[in-house]
Amino acid sequence: MQSLTITWYPTLISPPRLDLYPLRQIAASSVLSSPTAGNKRRGMTSRRESASLKSLASRRTSTGDDDDGYCTLVDFAGNGGGGREGTTVGDDLVVLLYHLQHACKRIASLVASPFNSSLGKLSVNSSSGSDRDAPKPLDIVSNDIILSSLRNSGKVAVMASEEDDSPTWIKDDGPYVVVVDPLDGSRNIDASIPTGTIFGIYNRLVELDHLPVEEKAELNSLQRGNRLVASGYVLYSSATILCVSLGSGTHAFTLDHSTGEFVLTHQNIKIPTRGQIYSVNDARYFDWPEGLRKYIDTVRQGKGQNPKKYSARYICSLVADLHRTLLYGGVAMNPRDHLRLVYEGNPLAFLVEQAGGKASDGKREILSIQPVKLHQRLPLFLGSVEDVAELESYGDVQQTVNPGYEV
């Protein structure tokens, strides 16, 4: 199996200085020790990766007062992931994040390729009675890319994917559980509308190790969102942006194509306490409950708690709509039982709350809900604290009429 290493590629093109965060502003130094692996081959791979990580971190921290010094995702995670000085996230998580970002770079290239159109137009049959969306080949290829990267990391016990009916057990002693929607919004690719990858990372529940593989794989994947160690999304758009939280705030990194690195461009994102935008498919207005219709009518007339009239912005791409909401405030929503709690609701709710926002199903906090099945669906309301709280105050905001829209 081909091992993966990190290589620093010098370039004559200086990275843009606007909104880039020098590593010296994040931490004074980076300390990474060699992670242990479960078998000899994995151990050799992990040691090579750790050495590469150390070398890269050393070169990045040696920038001193160089104005062109900037912080990459690996730098950031190795220096505590945005936590207080002296805190660490652990070498295992740094290695896992490296492999995840590598997979997302491959997916970004695939999505932007002129040869993906034939993939996007074909569909495959999902199993009968499944709660999954019928996948397209691009979804499946993305799923395979992520699974391969997680296997190569040696740090993952089980992966649960929106594209699979059941979780995939990878490694008995892998410390982490990864849940993922490999390519959200893939039906938009033909129209060049943004798409995204969503992921969440949990600790493996060692108390379940004695159970049969299928049982412990599912139970590990059905953890509540408030047990997340990290979560993130990657937005494939005019720029490729990886937004992540390691439990100490929400931070965004933009892919620099001249170096192949995700560079820190939005440190410690704070969603405004109130915005002026709502994001929802209001073509379904007449299927909504009275409370939701009343809320939308009120805020767009400027008669709500905010006297300004709200504007509608709706891309029909969950990652893109949420990314705008994180930056500008407001609320992004899907009021019907459509979005998956495990693969979309929990990871995105974790990011929103780490950014100071609020995540709800209209009645309960998303992160407090115990999943009962892998592809469980629910309404989802994400955004500014005051906007989501105002929406909840209207009571009846969950859409129960679900005619099964065809897109």
C-alpha positions in Angstrom: 0.0 0.0 0.0 1.4 3.4 -0.9 2.2 5.5 2.1 1.2 9.1 2.2 3.6 11.8 3.3 3.5 15.6 3.5 5.8 17.4 1.2 6.5 21.2 1.4 6.6 22.6 -2.1 8.4 25.9 -2.5 6.8 28.4 -4.8 7.8 31.6 -6.4 4.3 32.9 -6.0 3.8 34.6 -2.6 0.5 33.7 -1.0 -2.0 36.6 -0.6 -1.5 38.5 2.7 -5.1 39.6 3.2 -6.8 37.7 6.0 -4.1 35.1 6.3 -3.0 34.3 9.8 0.8 33.8 10.5 1.6 30.8 12.5 3.3 32.8 15.1 -0.1 34.3 16.0 -1.5 30.9 16.6 1.2 29.4 18.8 4.9 29.8 19.6 5.9 26.2 18.7 4.6 22.9 17.5 5.3 19.6 19.3 4.4 16.4 17.6 5.4 12.9 18.8 5.3 9.7 16.8 1.8 8.1 17.1 1.7 4.4 17.8 0.1 2.0 15.3 -1.7 -1.3 15.5 0.6 -3.3 13.4 4.1 -3.1 12.0 3.2 -1.8 8.5 0.8 0.8 10.0 3.5 1.7 12.5 6.1 2.3 9.8 3.5 4.4 7.8 2.6 6.4 10.9 6.2 7.1 11.8 6.9 8.4 8.3 3.8 10.6 8.6 4.8 11.8 12.0 8.3 12.7 10.8 6.8 14.5 7.8 4.4 16.4 10.1 7.3 17.3 12.4 9.4 18.5 9.5 6.6 20.6 8.1 5.7 22.1 11.5 9.3 22.9 12.1 9.7 24.7 8.8 6.5 26.6 9.3 7.3 27.6 12.9 10.8 28.8 11.7 9.2 31.6 9.7 9.9 34.0 12.5 9.1 37.5 11.5 8.7 36.6 7.8 5.6 38.4 6.6 4.8 35.6 4.2 4.6 33.0 7.1 1.1 31.7 7.3 -0.8 28.9 9.1 -2.0 25.7 7.4 -4.5 23.2 8.7 -1.8 20.8 9.9 0.0 23.7 11.6 -3.2 24.8 13.3 -4.2 21.3 14.6 -0.6 20.6 15.7 -0.7 23.8 17.8 -3.8 23.0 19.7 -6.6 23.6 17.2 -7.5 27.1 18.4 -7.5 26.2 22.1 -5.6 28.0 24.9 -1.8 28.1 24.7 -0.3 24.8 25.8 -3.3 22.7 24.8 -3.0 19.9 22.3 -5.5 17.9 20.2 -3.3 14.8 20.1 -1.1 13.4 17.3 -3.7 10.8 16.3 -6.3 13.5 15.5 -3.7 15.6 13.5 -2.8 12.5 11.4 -6.6 11.8 10.8 -7.2 15.4 9.8 -4.3 15.3 7.3 -5.8 12.3 5.6 -9.3 13.8 5.6 -8.0 17.0 4.0 -6.1 14.9 1.4 -9.4 13.1 0.5 -11.2 16.4 0.2 -8.5 17.8 -2.2 -9.1 14.8 -4.4 -12.9 15.3 -4.3 -12.4 19.0 -5.1 -10.4 18.1 -8.2 -13.1 15.5 -9.2 -15.9 18.0 -8.8 -14.1 20.6 -10.9 -13.1 18.2 -13.6 -14.7 18.6 -17.1 -15.1 14.8 -17.2 -17.5 14.5 -14.3 -20.6 15.4 -16.3 -21.2 11.9 -17.4 -20.9 10.6 -13.9 -23.3 13.2 -12.6 -26.1 12.3 -15.0 -26.1 8.6 -14.1 -27.8 7.2 -11.1 -27.7 3.8 -9.4 -30.5 2.0 -7.6 -30.5 2.2 -3.8 -31.7 -0.8 -1.8 -35.4 -1.3 -1.4 -36.9 0.5 1.6 -33.7 2.4 2.4 -33.9 5.8 4.1 -30.9 7.0 2.0 -31.1 9.3 -1.0 -30.5 7.5 -4.3 -26.8 8.0 -4.8 -25.1 9.1 -8.0 -21.7 7.8 -9.1 -20.0 11.0 -8.0 -21.3 10.3 -4.5 -19.9 6.8 -4.6 -16.5 7.8 -6.0 -16.3 10.4 -3.2 -17.3 7.9 -0.6 -14.6 5.5 -1.8 -11.9 8.3 -1.7 -12.8 9.1 1.9 -12.9 5.5 3.0 -9.5 4.8 1.4 -8.0 7.9 3.2 -9.4 6.8 6.5 -8.0 3.3 6.1 -4.6 4.8 5.2 -4.6 6.9 8.3 -4.7 4.0 10.7 -6.6 6.1 13.1 -10.3 5.1 12.4 -12.2 2.2 13.9 -15.4 2.7 11.9 -16.8 4.9 9.2 -20.5 5.5 8.8 -21.5 7.2 5.5 -24.7 8.6 4.1 -24.0 6.4 1.0 -23.9 3.1 2.9 -26.7 1.2 4.5 -24.5 0.1 7.4 -21.1 1.3 8.9 -17.8 0.0 7.7 -15.5 -1.4 10.4 -11.9 -0.5 9.6 -9.5 -1.2 12.5 -10.1 -2.7 15.9 -7.8 -0.3 17.8 -8.5 2.9 15.8 -9.2 5.6 18.3 -11.9 7.5 16.3 -15.3 7.0 14.6 -16.0 9.1 11.5 -19.5 9.9 10.2 -19.6 11.5 6.7 -21.8 12.8 3.9 -19.2 12.5 1.2 -20.8 14.8 -1.4 -23.8 16.8 -0.3 -25.7 18.5 -3.1 -24.2 16.4 -5.9 -27.3 16.8 -8.0 -26.3 20.5 -8.4 -23.0 19.7 -10.1 -24.3 19.8 -13.7 -25.3 23.4 -13.0 -22.0 24.3 -11.4 -23.8 25.0 -8.1 -21.6 24.6 -4.9 -21.4 21.2 -3.2 -19.8 20.0 0.0 -18.4 17.3 2.2 -19.6 17.0 5.8 -17.9 15.0 8.5 -18.0 14.4 12.3 -15.4 12.7 14.5 -16.1 10.8 17.7 -13.9 8.8 20.1 -14.3 5.1 19.8 -16.4 3.7 22.7 -14.0 1.2 24.2 -16.7 -0.2 26.4 -18.3 -1.7 23.3 -15.2 -3.5 22.1 -16.5 -6.9 23.4 -19.6 -6.7 21.1 -19.9 -8.3 17.6 -18.4 -6.1 14.9 -21.8 -5.1 13.3 -23.3 -4.2 16.6 -20.4 -2.2 17.9 -20.0 -0.4 14.5 -23.6 0.8 14.6 -23.6 1.8 18.3 -20.3 3.7 17.9 -21.9 5.6 15.0 -25.1 6.5 16.9 -23.5 8.7 19.5 -25.1 12.0 20.4 -23.7 15.1 18.8 -22.6 16.5 22.2 -20.0 13.8 22.2 -18.3 15.0 19.0 -14.5 15.6 19.2 -14.4 17.5 15.9 -16.5 18.3 12.9 -16.3 20.1 9.7 -17.4 20.7 6.1 -15.6 21.4 2.9 -17.2 23.8 0.4 -16.5 23.2 -3.2 -17.2 26.5 -4.9 -15.3 29.4 -6.4 -12.8 28.6 -3.6 -12.4 25.3 -1.8 -13.0 26.1 1.9 -12.5 23.7 4.8 -14.4 24.8 7.9 -13.6 22.9 11.1 -14.0 22.9 14.9 -11.8 20.8 17.1 -13.8 21.9 20.2 -12.3 25.4 20.5 -14.1 27.6 18.2 -14.9 27.4 14.4 -12.2 28.1 11.9 -12.0 28.2 8.1 -9.1 27.3 5.8 -9.0 28.1 2.1 -7.2 25.9 -0.4 -4.1 27.6 -1.9 -3.7 26.0 -5.3 -0.1 27.3 -5.6 1.0 25.2 -2.7 -1.8 22.6 -2.3 -2.3 23.7 1.4 -5.4 24.7 3.3 -4.5 28.1 4.7 -6.2 29.7 7.7 -8.3 32.6 6.4 -11.1 32.9 9.0 -9.9 32.3 12.6 -12.5 31.9 15.3 -15.6 32.7 13.3 -18.4 34.3 15.3 -21.8 34.2 13.8 -23.7 37.5 14.4 -26.2 37.2 17.2 -28.8 38.3 14.7 -28.8 38.5 10.9 -31.1 39.7 8.2 -31.3 36.7 5.9 -33.4 33.6 5.9 -32.6 30.6 3.7 -35.4 28.1 2.9 -37.2 26.8 -0.2 -40.3 29.0 0.2 -41.9 27.4 -2.9 -43.1 25.0 -0.3 -44.8 27.8 1.6 -48.3 26.3 1.4 -47.1 23.0 2.9 -45.7 24.7 6.0 -47.4 24.8 9.3 -49.0 28.1 10.4 -46.2 29.0 12.8 -43.5 28.9 10.2 -45.6 30.8 7.6 -46.3 33.5 10.2 -42.6 33.8 11.1 -41.5 34.2 7.5 -44.3 36.7 6.8 -43.3 38.7 9.9 -39.5 38.9 9.3 -39.7 39.7 5.7 -42.0 42.6 6.4 -39.7 43.9 9.1 -42.3 43.4 11.8 -40.3 40.9 13.9 -37.9 41.5 16.8 -35.5 42.9 14.2 -37.2 46.0 12.6 -35.3 45.5 9.4 -36.8 43.6 6.5 -35.2 40.2 5.9 -34.0 39.0 2.5 -34.3 35.4 1.2 -31.1 33.7 0.0 -31.4 30.1 -1.0 -28.8 28.0 -3.0 -30.3 24.6 -2.3 -26.9 23.4 -1.2 -26.8 22.8 2.6 -23.0 23.5 3.0 -23.2 26.7 0.9 -26.3 28.0 2.6 -24.7 27.3 6.0 -21.4 28.9 5.1 -23.1 32.1 4.2 -25.1 32.0 7.4 -22.0 31.5 9.5 -20.4 34.6 8.0 -23.4 36.9 7.8 -25.9 35.6 10.3 -29.6 34.8 10.0 -31.1 31.3 9.7 -30.7 28.4 7.3 -33.4 25.8 7.5 -35.2 22.8 6.1 -38.4 22.5 8.1 -39.4 18.9 6.9 -38.0 15.6 8.0 -35.3 15.5 5.3 -31.8 16.0 6.6 -29.9 13.2 8.4 -29.2 13.7 12.1 -26.0 11.6 12.1 -24.3 12.8 8.9 -25.5 16.4 8.5 -27.4 17.6 11.6 -24.9 16.8 14.3 -21.7 17.8 12.5 -23.1 21.1 11.4 -24.8 21.9 14.7 -21.5 21.4 16.4 -19.8 23.9 14.1 -22.7 26.4 14.6 -22.6 26.2 18.4 -18.8 26.5 18.4 -19.3 29.7 16.4 -21.7 31.0 19.0 -24.9 30.1 17.1 -27.9 27.9 17.7 -29.0 24.6 16.2 -32.5 23.2 16.6 -35.1 20.9 15.1 -37.7 23.5 16.0 -38.2 22.2 19.5 -35.0 20.6 20.8 -31.3 21.3 20.6 -29.8 19.1 17.8 -26.8 18.0 19.8 -29.0 16.7 22.7 -30.9 14.3 20.4 -30.1 10.6 20.7 -30.0 9.0 17.3 -31.9 5.7 17.1 -31.0 4.8 13.5 -28.2 5.7 11.1 -30.3 7.4 8.5 -32.7 9.1 10.8 -34.1 12.3 9.4 -35.3 15.5 11.1 -36.1 19.2 10.5 -33.0 21.5 10.8 -32.8 25.2 11.8 -29.2 26.6 12.0 -28.1 30.1 12.6 -27.9 33.2 14.8 -28.9 32.7 18.4 -31.6 35.4 18.4 -33.0 34.4 15.0 -33.4 30.7 15.8 -34.8 31.6 19.2 -37.4 33.9 17.7 -38.3 31.3 15.1 -38.9 28.7 17.9 -41.1 31.1 19.7 -43.7 30.7 17.0 -44.2 27.1 18.2 -45.4 25.2 15.2 -42.5 25.4 12.7 -41.9 21.7 11.8 -43.4 20.7 8.5 -45.4 17.5 8.9 -46.9 17.5 5.4 -44.3 15.8 3.2 -45.6 15.0 -0.3 -42.2 13.7 -1.5 -41.0 16.5 -3.8 -39.3 15.5 -7.1 -36.4 17.7 -8.1 
